[in-house]
């Protein structure tokens, strides 16, 4: 679709974000350090924001950017992002990922269908 993926990261996530960018072979770009105002500007200009249940994801939805929030055990019906172009997907409670580290997210196909709907 001609999208240029950018990783937005917080202060405690820099090492992990750099590792993801390096592992992508140049596909993923690393956003510069940014406070809330700069994060909102970045989201506002994005074709699509995909994130977890976090402040930056909710901020992106509030800017009107097409936003897909991925939820684990938290209820997106109660805590989901608010916006005309916001959607949320939730992994099934009680199901854990392969490493047993927490709730699983929806299947990849379901995530891709949600992205297609947001970009339509």
Backbone as a printed PyTorch tensor [residue, N CA C, xyz], in Angstrom:
tensor([[[  0.8120,  -1.2120,   0.0000],
         [  0.0000,   0.0000,   0.0000],
         [  0.8410,   1.2550,   0.0000]],

        [[  2.1380,   1.1100,  -0.0440],
         [  2.9970,   2.2780,  -0.0620],
         [  3.1360,   2.9540,   1.2890]],

        [[  2.8500,   2.2440,   2.3670],
         [  2.9900,   2.8260,   3.6970],
         [  4.4300,   2.7240,   4.1550]],

        [[  4.8820,   3.7130,   4.8860],
         [  6.2380,   3.7280,   5.4250],
         [  6.1400,   3.5060,   6.9400]],

        [[  6.4030,   2.2840,   7.4260],
         [  6.2470,   1.9880,   8.8620],
         [  7.2530,   2.7390,   9.7280]],

        [[  6.7530,   3.3580,  10.7890],
         [  7.5740,   4.1020,  11.7430],
         [  7.2760,   3.5660,  13.1410]],

        [[  8.3170,   3.3150,  13.9090],
         [  8.1600,   2.8430,  15.2880],
         [  8.2170,   4.0370,  16.2220]],

        [[  7.1510,   4.2540,  16.9690],
         [  7.1180,   5.2810,  18.0200],
         [  7.4830,   4.5830,  19.3230]],

        [[  8.3610,   5.1730,  20.0820],
         [  8.8530,   4.5170,  21.2970],
         [  8.9210,   5.5210,  22.4320]],

        [[  8.8640,   4.9850,  23.6410],
         [  8.9920,   5.8030,  24.8420],
         [ 10.3700,   5.6380,  25.4470]],

        [[ 10.6790,   6.4100,  26.4970],
         [ 12.0200,   6.3970,  27.0970],
         [ 12.5290,   5.0100,  27.4950]],

        [[ 11.6820,   4.1710,  28.0150],
         [ 12.1480,   2.8460,  28.4530],
         [ 12.1230,   1.8250,  27.3250]],

        [[ 11.7450,   2.2450,  26.1110],
         [ 11.5960,   1.3050,  24.9930],
         [ 12.6380,   1.4940,  23.8890]],

        [[ 13.5910,   2.3840,  24.0930],
         [ 14.5340,   2.7140,  23.0300],
         [ 15.3500,   1.5060,  22.5590]],

        [[ 15.8460,   0.7060,  23.4670],
         [ 16.6670,  -0.4540,  23.0930],
         [ 15.8410,  -1.4220,  22.2580]],

        [[ 14.6270,  -1.6940,  22.6970],
         [ 13.7560,  -2.6260,  21.9680],
         [ 13.3790,  -2.0610,  20.5950]],

        [[ 13.0770,  -0.7670,  20.5270],
         [ 12.7200,  -0.1330,  19.2530],
         [ 13.8950,  -0.1930,  18.2740]],

        [[ 15.0980,   0.0710,  18.7600],
         [ 16.2860,  -0.0290,  17.9060],
         [ 16.4840,  -1.4470,  17.4020]],

        [[ 16.2550,  -2.4250,  18.2540],
         [ 16.3990,  -3.8310,  17.8480],
         [ 15.3810,  -4.1920,  16.7680]],

        [[ 14.1370,  -3.7320,  16.9190],
         [ 13.1140,  -3.9870,  15.8990],
         [ 13.4920,  -3.3480,  14.5680]],

        [[ 13.9290,  -2.1050,  14.6280],
         [ 14.3270,  -1.4110,  13.4020],
         [ 15.4880,  -2.1330,  12.7290]],

        [[ 16.4690,  -2.5560,  13.5030],
         [ 17.6220,  -3.2630,  12.9410],
         [ 17.2080,  -4.6010,  12.3410]],

        [[ 16.3250,  -5.3240,  13.0260],
         [ 15.8930,  -6.6350,  12.5520],
         [ 15.0440,  -6.5400,  11.2870]],

        [[ 14.4700,  -5.3700,  11.0240],
         [ 13.5930,  -5.2250,   9.8610],
         [ 14.3680,  -5.0460,   8.5560]],

        [[ 15.6810,  -4.9180,   8.6530],
         [ 16.4770,  -4.7370,   7.4510],
         [ 16.2040,  -3.4140,   6.7460]],

        [[ 15.8680,  -2.3970,   7.5130],
         [ 15.6130,  -1.0850,   6.9330],
         [ 14.1570,  -0.8130,   6.5960]],

        [[ 13.2700,  -1.7770,   6.8190],
         [ 11.8520,  -1.5730,   6.5300],
         [ 11.2050,  -0.6250,   7.5310]],

        [[ 11.5450,  -0.7700,   8.8170],
         [ 10.9640,   0.0620,   9.8620],
         [ 11.8710,   1.2460,  10.1650]],

        [[ 11.2730,   2.4170,  10.2340],
         [ 12.0140,   3.6220,  10.6040],
         [ 11.7650,   3.9150,  12.0680]],

        [[ 12.7190,   4.5090,  12.7250],
         [ 12.5960,   4.8590,  14.1330],
         [ 12.2140,   6.3320,  14.2530]],

        [[ 11.0870,   6.6040,  14.9090],
         [ 10.6810,   7.9900,  15.1340],
         [ 11.6590,   8.6290,  16.1110]],

        [[ 11.8580,   9.9250,  15.9920],
         [ 12.7280,  10.5990,  16.9660],
         [ 12.0470,  10.6650,  18.3280]],

        [[ 12.8000,  10.9010,  19.4010],
         [ 12.1750,  11.0650,  20.7130],
         [ 11.1210,  12.1670,  20.6220]],

        [[  9.9790,  11.9490,  21.2690],
         [  8.8920,  12.9180,  21.1280],
         [  8.0220,  12.9540,  22.3720]],

        [[  7.6660,  14.1450,  22.7860],
         [  6.7020,  14.3340,  23.8530],
         [  5.2890,  14.2450,  23.2990]],

        [[  4.2830,  14.5220,  24.1190],
         [  2.8920,  14.3850,  23.6840],
         [  2.5230,  15.2400,  22.4680]],

        [[  2.9520,  16.4800,  22.4170],
         [  2.5860,  17.3420,  21.2830],
         [  3.1790,  16.8230,  19.9770]],

        [[  4.4490,  16.4460,  19.9970],
         [  5.0890,  15.9140,  18.7890],
         [  4.4960,  14.5600,  18.4100]],

        [[  4.1240,  13.7580,  19.4050],
         [  3.4770,  12.4760,  19.1360],
         [  2.1430,  12.6960,  18.4460]],

        [[  1.3810,  13.6740,  18.9010],
         [  0.0870,  13.9850,  18.2810],
         [  0.2790,  14.4430,  16.8380]],

        [[  1.3030,  15.2680,  16.5830],
         [  1.5710,  15.7220,  15.2120],
         [  1.9630,  14.5460,  14.3140]],

        [[  2.7950,  13.6620,  14.8140],
         [  3.2000,  12.4770,  14.0490],
         [  1.9800,  11.6310,  13.7120]],

        [[  1.1220,  11.3900,  14.6970],
         [ -0.0800,  10.5860,  14.4790],
         [ -1.0260,  11.2540,  13.4960]],

        [[ -1.1880,  12.5510,  13.6280],
         [ -2.1020,  13.2960,  12.7600],
         [ -1.7490,  13.1160,  11.2860]],

        [[ -0.4730,  13.0230,  10.9990],
         [ -0.0110,  12.8890,   9.6170],
         [  0.1250,  11.4370,   9.1650]],

        [[ -0.1470,  10.4990,  10.0480],
         [  0.0060,   9.0790,   9.7090],
         [ -1.1790,   8.5820,   8.8820]],

        [[ -0.8970,   7.6790,   7.9700],
         [ -1.9610,   7.0230,   7.2070],
         [ -2.6780,   6.0020,   8.0830]],

        [[ -1.9600,   5.4520,   9.0710],
         [ -2.5050,   4.4420,   9.9650],
         [ -1.6290,   4.3610,  11.1980]],

        [[ -2.2550,   4.2320,  12.3660],
         [ -1.5290,   4.0030,  13.6160],
         [ -2.0020,   2.6710,  14.1800]],

        [[ -1.0630,   1.7860,  14.4660],
         [ -1.3660,   0.5220,  15.1280],
         [ -0.5920,   0.5350,  16.4290]],

        [[ -1.2910,   0.3280,  17.5400],
         [ -0.6220,   0.3550,  18.8360],
         [ -1.3760,  -0.4610,  19.8570]],

        [[ -0.8420,  -0.4930,  21.0320],
         [ -1.4750,  -1.2020,  22.1420],
         [ -2.2890,  -0.2040,  22.9570]],

        [[ -2.9340,  -0.6930,  23.9840],
         [ -3.7300,   0.1610,  24.8670],
         [ -2.7800,   1.0450,  25.6600]],

        [[ -2.4590,   2.1950,  25.0750],
         [ -1.4960,   3.1030,  25.7060],
         [ -1.8670,   4.5380,  25.3760]],

        [[ -1.2500,   5.4580,  26.0970],
         [ -1.5070,   6.8720,  25.8740],
         [ -1.2820,   7.3060,  24.4370]],

        [[ -0.1330,   6.9680,  23.8220],
         [  0.0930,   7.3980,  22.4370],
         [ -0.9640,   6.8730,  21.4600]],

        [[ -1.4610,   5.6650,  21.6790],
         [ -2.4950,   5.1170,  20.7960],
         [ -3.7970,   5.9020,  20.9530]],

        [[ -4.1650,   6.2060,  22.1970],
         [ -5.3760,   6.9930,  22.4360],
         [ -5.2170,   8.4120,  21.8870]],

        [[ -4.0430,   8.9680,  22.0100],
         [ -3.7600,  10.2940,  21.4750],
         [ -3.8930,  10.2890,  19.9510]],

        [[ -3.3890,   9.2440,  19.3150],
         [ -3.5070,   9.1210,  17.8580],
         [ -4.9740,   9.0940,  17.4300]],

        [[ -5.7910,   8.3230,  18.1310],
         [ -7.2170,   8.2600,  17.7940],
         [ -7.8650,   9.6290,  17.9530]],

        [[ -7.4750,  10.3580,  18.9770],
         [ -8.0520,  11.6810,  19.2230],
         [ -7.6940,  12.6770,  18.1320]],

        [[ -6.5820,  12.4670,  17.4150],
         [ -6.2070,  13.3780,  16.3280],
         [ -7.0330,  13.1220,  15.0730]],

        [[ -7.7520,  12.0110,  15.0530],
         [ -8.5260,  11.6420,  13.8750],
         [ -7.8110,  10.6850,  12.9550]],

        [[ -6.5850,  10.2990,  13.3030],
         [ -5.8320,   9.3500,  12.4770],
         [ -6.5150,   7.9830,  12.5200]],

        [[ -6.5370,   7.2500,  11.4080],
         [ -7.0300,   5.8700,  11.4650],
         [ -6.1780,   5.1020,  12.4690]],

        [[ -6.8120,   4.5590,  13.4950],
         [ -6.0780,   3.9630,  14.6190],
         [ -6.6470,   2.5950,  14.9510]],

        [[ -5.7710,   1.6080,  15.0340],
         [ -6.1490,   0.2690,  15.4730],
         [ -5.4240,  -0.0150,  16.7760]],

        [[ -6.1830,  -0.2110,  17.8470],
         [ -5.6150,  -0.5100,  19.1600],
         [ -5.7490,  -2.0020,  19.4270]],

        [[ -4.6600,  -2.6220,  19.8480],
         [ -4.6350,  -4.0480,  20.1640],
         [ -4.6730,  -4.2120,  21.6780]],

        [[ -5.6820,  -4.9240,  22.1610],
         [ -5.9040,  -5.0920,  23.5910],
         [ -5.6580,  -6.5260,  24.0180]],

        [[ -5.1570,  -6.6740,  25.2240],
         [ -5.0500,  -7.9750,  25.8730],
         [ -6.2600,  -8.1370,  26.7800]],

        [[ -6.0440,  -8.1940,  28.1030],
         [ -7.1500,  -8.4560,  29.0160],
         [ -8.0630,  -7.2510,  29.2780]],

        [[ -7.6390,  -6.0540,  28.9210],
         [ -8.4480,  -4.8680,  29.1820],
         [ -9.6280,  -4.8190,  28.2130]],

        [[-10.7820,  -4.3880,  28.6800],
         [-12.0040,  -4.3330,  27.8760],
         [-11.9770,  -3.1230,  26.9440]],

        [[-11.8610,  -3.3210,  25.6270],
         [-11.8510,  -2.1740,  24.7140],
         [-13.2010,  -1.4730,  24.6480]],

        [[-14.2700,  -2.1560,  25.0250],
         [-15.5720,  -1.5110,  25.0710],
         [-15.6150,  -0.4100,  26.1100]],

        [[-14.8420,  -0.5690,  27.1410],
         [-14.7960,   0.4190,  28.2140],
         [-13.6040,   1.3770,  28.0710]],

        [[-12.4700,   0.8430,  27.6380],
         [-11.2310,   1.6280,  27.6190],
         [-10.6640,   1.8330,  26.2150]],

        [[-11.4320,   1.4960,  25.1830],
         [-10.9350,   1.6150,  23.8160],
         [-10.7560,   3.0480,  23.3680]],

        [[-10.0090,   3.2360,  22.2930],
         [ -9.7720,   4.5850,  21.7900],
         [-11.0670,   5.2000,  21.2600]],

        [[-11.1630,   6.5080,  21.3760],
         [-12.3420,   7.2390,  20.9200],
         [-11.9480,   8.0410,  19.6900]],

        [[-12.7080,   7.8970,  18.6440],
         [-12.4340,   8.6410,  17.4260],
         [-13.2470,   8.0800,  16.2830]],

        [[-13.4850,   8.9020,  15.2840],
         [-14.2830,   8.4700,  14.1310],
         [-13.6140,   7.3470,  13.3490]],

        [[-12.2970,   7.2910,  13.4130],
         [-11.5580,   6.3030,  12.6220],
         [-10.7630,   5.3600,  13.5310]],

        [[-11.3200,   5.0750,  14.7010],
         [-10.6280,   4.2070,  15.6620],
         [-11.3320,   2.8600,  15.7670]],

        [[-10.5350,   1.8310,  15.9250],
         [-11.0580,   0.4820,  16.1240],
         [-10.1610,  -0.2210,  17.1310]],

        [[-10.6990,  -1.2660,  17.7420],
         [ -9.9210,  -2.0320,  18.7200],
         [-10.1810,  -3.5110,  18.5150]],

        [[ -9.1470,  -4.3000,  18.7250],
         [ -9.2440,  -5.7530,  18.7100],
         [ -8.7120,  -6.2680,  20.0330]],

        [[ -9.3370,  -7.3280,  20.5230],
         [ -8.9320,  -7.8830,  21.8140],
         [ -8.6320,  -9.3650,  21.6730]],

        [[ -7.5200,  -9.7880,  22.2820],
         [ -7.2160, -11.2080,  22.3550],
         [ -8.1650, -11.8660,  23.3430]],

        [[ -8.3760, -13.1430,  23.1820],
         [ -9.2790, -13.8530,  24.0840],
         [ -8.6790, -13.9610,  25.4740]],

        [[ -9.4660, -13.5980,  26.4800],
         [ -9.0090, -13.7080,  27.8690],
         [ -8.7170, -15.1650,  28.1870]],

        [[ -7.6370, -15.3980,  28.8730],
         [ -7.2840, -16.7560,  29.2620],
         [ -6.4170, -17.4850,  28.2590]],

        [[ -6.2870, -16.9620,  27.0600],
         [ -5.4150, -17.5810,  26.0730],
         [ -4.0760, -16.8560,  26.1040]],

        [[ -3.0220, -17.6300,  26.0500],
         [ -1.6890, -17.0390,  26.1810],
         [ -0.8820, -17.3000,  24.9300]],

        [[  0.0760, -16.4200,  24.6990],
         [  0.9050, -16.6030,  23.5230],
         [  1.8140, -17.8160,  23.7210]],

        [[  2.5570, -18.1470,  22.6910],
         [  3.3590, -19.3800,  22.7110],
         [  4.3940, -19.4230,  23.8260]],

        [[  4.8460, -18.2650,  24.2630],
         [  5.8500, -18.2410,  25.3270],
         [  5.1990, -18.1280,  26.7030]],

        [[  3.8670, -18.1000,  26.7690],
         [  3.1750, -18.0180,  28.0410],
         [  3.3330, -16.6800,  28.7310]],

        [[  3.5400, -15.6090,  27.9400],
         [  3.8200, -14.3000,  28.5280],
         [  2.5960, -13.4180,  28.7060]],

        [[  1.4440, -13.8880,  28.3940],
         [  0.2680, -13.0410,  28.5660],
         [ -0.7890, -13.3480,  27.5360]],

        [[ -1.8710, -12.5920,  27.5700],
         [ -2.9830, -12.8620,  26.6440],
         [ -2.5340, -12.7650,  25.1920]],

        [[ -3.0930, -13.6410,  24.3630],
         [ -2.7710, -13.6100,  22.9440],
         [ -3.5670, -12.5070,  22.2640]],

        [[ -3.0550, -12.0170,  21.1630],
         [ -3.7730, -11.0480,  20.3630],
         [ -4.5850, -11.7820,  19.3130]],

        [[ -5.5300, -11.1010,  18.6620],
         [ -6.3170, -11.7430,  17.6150],
         [ -5.4210, -12.2810,  16.5080]],

        [[ -5.9690, -13.1840,  15.7350],
         [ -5.2360, -13.7640,  14.6170],
         [ -4.7820, -12.6670,  13.6500]],

        [[ -3.6810, -12.9120,  12.9800],
         [ -3.1260, -11.9490,  12.0310],
         [ -4.1400, -11.5560,  10.9740]],

        [[ -4.9030, -12.5130,  10.4510],
         [ -5.8900, -12.1870,   9.4140],
         [ -6.9200, -11.1870,   9.9180]],

        [[ -7.3400, -11.3280,  11.1700],
         [ -8.3140, -10.4020,  11.7410],
         [ -7.7170,  -9.0030,  11.8660]],

        [[ -6.4610,  -8.9220,  12.2470],
         [ -5.7870,  -7.6290,  12.3370],
         [ -5.6870,  -6.9950,  10.9570]],

        [[ -5.3090,  -7.7740,   9.9460],
         [ -5.1840,  -7.2360,   8.5940],
         [ -6.5310,  -6.7880,   8.0390]],

        [[ -7.6100,  -7.5170,   8.3230],
         [ -8.9460,  -7.0930,   7.8890],
         [ -9.3270,  -5.7650,   8.5460]],

        [[ -9.0160,  -5.6080,   9.8310],
         [ -9.3250,  -4.3530,  10.5340],
         [ -8.5390,  -3.2020,   9.9070]],

        [[ -7.2790,  -3.4400,   9.5500],
         [ -6.4660,  -2.4000,   8.9160],
         [ -7.0760,  -2.0270,   7.5600]],

        [[ -7.4860,  -3.0220,   6.7870],
         [ -8.1170,  -2.7380,   5.4920],
         [ -9.3560,  -1.8660,   5.6550]],

        [[-10.1720,  -2.1610,   6.6810],
         [-11.3830,  -1.3590,   6.9170],
         [-11.0180,   0.0780,   7.2860]],

        [[ -9.9770,   0.2660,   8.0930],
         [ -9.5830,   1.6010,   8.5010],
         [ -9.0070,   2.4090,   7.3280]],

        [[ -8.3620,   1.7370,   6.4000],
         [ -7.7560,   2.4420,   5.2800],
         [ -8.7110,   2.6270,   4.1050]],

        [[ -9.8710,   1.9860,   4.1810],
         [-10.8410,   2.0840,   3.0640],
         [-11.4380,   3.4690,   2.9570]]])
